[in-house]
Every structure is written in C-alpha cells, then in structure tokens.
Amino acid sequence: MTSHTVRMHVLDGAVVRLEPQVAEHAEGMFAVLSDPAMYEHENEPPPSVEWLNERFRMLESRRSPDGTEHWLNWVVRVPSSELVGYVQATVYESRRADIAYVLNSRYWGKGLATAAVERMISELVSGYDVTTLSAVLKSTNRRSRRLLERLGFSIASEAQCRALEIEPDELLMVRPAVVWSVP
Ligand SMILES: CC(C)(COP(=O)(O)OP(=O)(O)OC[C@H]1O[C@@H](n2cnc3c(N)ncnc32)[C@H](O)[C@@H]1OP(=O)(O)O)[C@@H](O)C(=O)NCCC(=O)NCCS
C-alpha cells in the first residue's frame, strides 16, 4: 500500500452518483438505512441519527485504525438527487479490495446496485491499484450473489475460503479487478 492518503472523489456514472461519505450525510442516510428488508440476511438498522453521525465522522479518516488499510465509503444517489444506499471497499496492502453494497429496498430490481458497484470498481483499479476483488456474503443472500455473478465474480476455492476464515454460512466470491476480454 502507498503511504500517501488518496483523496476520494465524486464518481459520476450514467444512472448513479457516488459521493464520498461524510458525517453530513447521516441524517439523510438514517432514513435510507431504516428499512427492515435490508437486514434479512445480516446486520441491523442504525440505532439513531446521532450514532450514524458519529460512525460516519470516524470513517472520514478513510483508514483502518492501524493505518494499513483504506476504508472507502461512498453514498449512492440517483439523478432525482435522492440518496438510495451506499457502497464500500476495504483495500488491503496485498492490493485486494473487499467490497460491500447496500440499497434501500424501494430501489431494488433496477440495476442501480450493479451500476454503483461497477463505478466503484473502476475507481478501485484506477485510483488504488487494486488487482483482486472479493466479497463475503451469507449463502442465503441470492440477490447479492446474482449481482456479483452479473459483475463476473465466481465462488472462491476452498483454500481461499480457509485463508480468509470464511464462516460455514457464508460464501466468498472473487474476481480479478481488470477483466481482459479477447476480441
Ligand atoms: C444486494 C442488493 C444491493 C442487490 O440489489 P438489486 O437491486 O437486486 O441489484 P441490481 O441493482 O444489480 O439490480 C438487479 C435487478 O435489476 C434488474 N435490472 C434492471 N435493469 C438493469 C440493468 N440495467 N442492469 C442490471 N440489472 C438490471 C435485473 O434484472 C435484476 O432483477 P431481478 O432482481 O429480478 O433479478 C440489495 O438486495 C440489497 O441492498 N440488499 C440488502 C443489503 C445486502 O444484502 N447487501 C449485500 C451484503 S453482501
């Protein structure tokens, strides 16, 4: 990992805009993240706007506490300017990025998560020299698995799962960051 701090950018895509997440997003994001459908497989809604504000403030450092990992979070907007969710990546010194994505269920089924994750991946490659992508999901999370398959991810080997200590109820999916297609 490079020791310099990489400045996060607003990332514009055809159907979504990704903004570097800051504490000022907490109020709008609290409503977006208070949808129980989003937590069918894991996690839980934020307990309060104040809690979310504190968490977002902490994440503005863009680094793990020991400084070795980039912790990157972008909120996702649609052109009507509504906030719809977020995407995030942890970039390790090995140049692997572990990604995650969460959208309010009102916006599922429209390809918005695919567009947002694709835009983030292109930034991870060009801005952070990422060479490998990974995602850990609950085995029951079929929507998440479909999204990853659409983006060219496949199930990791048993050795990769062991190395990353994947739990029995989880799946590890991986992809080279740059996919070369032969014309
Ligand atoms: C995982 C999650 C982000 C997937 O959202 P999604 O809306 O299903 O994903 P996409 O934005 O890629 O949309 C795909 C759907 O849109 C449809 N679609 C419409 N236009 C599309 C387009 N241009 N491109 C791709 N898909 C499109 C696809 O056919 C697909 O439909 P389907 O659900 O009937 O199969 C969402 O379910 C979520 O936030 N879940 C809760 C949090 C979570 O579990 N996160 C993952 C933790 S590992």
The ligand as an SDF file (V2000), in Angstrom:
LIG
                    3D

 48 50  0  0  0  0  0  0  0  0999 V2000
  -27.7350   -6.8700   -2.7190 C   0  0  0  0  0  0  0  0  0  0  0  0
  -28.5470   -5.7250   -3.3240 C   0  0  0  0  0  0  0  0  0  0  0  0
  -27.7210   -4.4570   -3.3530 C   0  0  0  0  0  0  0  0  0  0  0  0
  -28.9560   -6.1220   -4.7370 C   0  0  0  0  0  0  0  0  0  0  0  0
  -29.8510   -5.1550   -5.2520 O   0  0  0  0  0  0  0  0  0  0  0  0
  -30.5560   -5.4030   -6.6650 P   0  0  0  0  0  0  0  0  0  0  0  0
  -31.4660   -4.2850   -6.9140 O   0  0  0  0  0  0  0  0  0  0  0  0
  -31.0950   -6.8050   -6.6970 O   0  0  0  0  0  0  0  0  0  0  0  0
  -29.3040   -5.3800   -7.6250 O   0  0  0  0  0  0  0  0  0  0  0  0
  -29.1440   -4.6260   -9.0080 P   0  0  0  0  0  0  0  0  0  0  0  0
  -29.1470   -3.1650   -8.7770 O   0  0  0  0  0  0  0  0  0  0  0  0
  -27.9780   -5.2120   -9.6850 O   0  0  0  0  0  0  0  0  0  0  0  0
  -30.4620   -4.9910   -9.7900 O   0  0  0  0  0  0  0  0  0  0  0  0
  -30.6260   -6.2570  -10.3520 C   0  0  0  0  0  0  0  0  0  0  0  0
  -32.0510   -6.4300  -10.7880 C   0  0  0  0  0  0  0  0  0  0  0  0
  -32.3970   -5.3140  -11.5960 O   0  0  0  0  0  0  0  0  0  0  0  0
  -32.7440   -5.7650  -12.9150 C   0  0  0  0  0  0  0  0  0  0  0  0
  -32.2170   -4.7610  -13.8300 N   0  0  0  0  0  0  0  0  0  0  0  0
  -32.9730   -3.8410  -14.4430 C   0  0  0  0  0  0  0  0  0  0  0  0
  -32.1980   -3.0610  -15.1990 N   0  0  0  0  0  0  0  0  0  0  0  0
  -30.9430   -3.4970  -15.0650 C   0  0  0  0  0  0  0  0  0  0  0  0
  -29.6930   -3.0850  -15.5870 C   0  0  0  0  0  0  0  0  0  0  0  0
  -29.6160   -2.0730  -16.4490 N   0  0  0  0  0  0  0  0  0  0  0  0
  -28.5740   -3.7250  -15.2010 N   0  0  0  0  0  0  0  0  0  0  0  0
  -28.6240   -4.7530  -14.3470 C   0  0  0  0  0  0  0  0  0  0  0  0
  -29.8020   -5.2000  -13.8110 N   0  0  0  0  0  0  0  0  0  0  0  0
  -30.9400   -4.5720  -14.1760 C   0  0  0  0  0  0  0  0  0  0  0  0
  -32.0950   -7.1390  -13.0360 C   0  0  0  0  0  0  0  0  0  0  0  0
  -32.7920   -7.9180  -13.9600 O   0  0  0  0  0  0  0  0  0  0  0  0
  -32.2650   -7.6730  -11.6340 C   0  0  0  0  0  0  0  0  0  0  0  0
  -33.5930   -8.0610  -11.4600 O   0  0  0  0  0  0  0  0  0  0  0  0
  -34.0290   -9.2890  -10.5140 P   0  0  0  0  0  0  0  0  0  0  0  0
  -33.9050   -8.8050   -9.1080 O   0  0  0  0  0  0  0  0  0  0  0  0
  -35.4290   -9.5490  -10.8880 O   0  0  0  0  0  0  0  0  0  0  0  0
  -33.0690  -10.4070  -10.8250 O   0  0  0  0  0  0  0  0  0  0  0  0
  -29.8200   -5.4690   -2.4810 C   0  0  0  0  0  0  0  0  0  0  0  0
  -30.5910   -6.6400   -2.4730 O   0  0  0  0  0  0  0  0  0  0  0  0
  -29.5330   -5.0310   -1.0570 C   0  0  0  0  0  0  0  0  0  0  0  0
  -29.2110   -3.8850   -0.7910 O   0  0  0  0  0  0  0  0  0  0  0  0
  -29.7170   -5.9520   -0.1040 N   0  0  0  0  0  0  0  0  0  0  0  0
  -29.5380   -5.6470    1.3050 C   0  0  0  0  0  0  0  0  0  0  0  0
  -28.0920   -5.4580    1.6780 C   0  0  0  0  0  0  0  0  0  0  0  0
  -27.2560   -6.6420    1.2960 C   0  0  0  0  0  0  0  0  0  0  0  0
  -27.6590   -7.7880    1.4780 O   0  0  0  0  0  0  0  0  0  0  0  0
  -26.0670   -6.3320    0.7820 N   0  0  0  0  0  0  0  0  0  0  0  0
  -25.1220   -7.3370    0.3750 C   0  0  0  0  0  0  0  0  0  0  0  0
  -24.3180   -7.7970    1.5380 C   0  0  0  0  0  0  0  0  0  0  0  0
  -23.1360   -8.9950    0.9660 S   0  0  0  0  0  0  0  0  0  0  0  0
  1  2  1  0
  2  3  1  0
  2  4  1  0
  2 36  1  0
  4  5  1  0
  5  6  1  0
  6  7  2  0
  6  8  1  0
  6  9  1  0
  9 10  1  0
 10 11  2  0
 10 12  1  0
 10 13  1  0
 13 14  1  0
 14 15  1  0
 15 16  1  0
 15 30  1  0
 16 17  1  0
 17 18  1  0
 17 28  1  0
 18 19  1  0
 18 27  1  0
 19 20  2  0
 20 21  1  0
 21 22  1  0
 21 27  2  0
 22 23  1  0
 22 24  2  0
 24 25  1  0
 25 26  2  0
 26 27  1  0
 28 29  1  0
 28 30  1  0
 30 31  1  0
 31 32  1  0
 32 33  2  0
 32 34  1  0
 32 35  1  0
 36 37  1  0
 36 38  1  0
 38 39  2  0
 38 40  1  0
 40 41  1  0
 41 42  1  0
 42 43  1  0
 43 44  2  0
 43 45  1  0
 45 46  1  0
 46 47  1  0
 47 48  1  0
M  END
$$$$
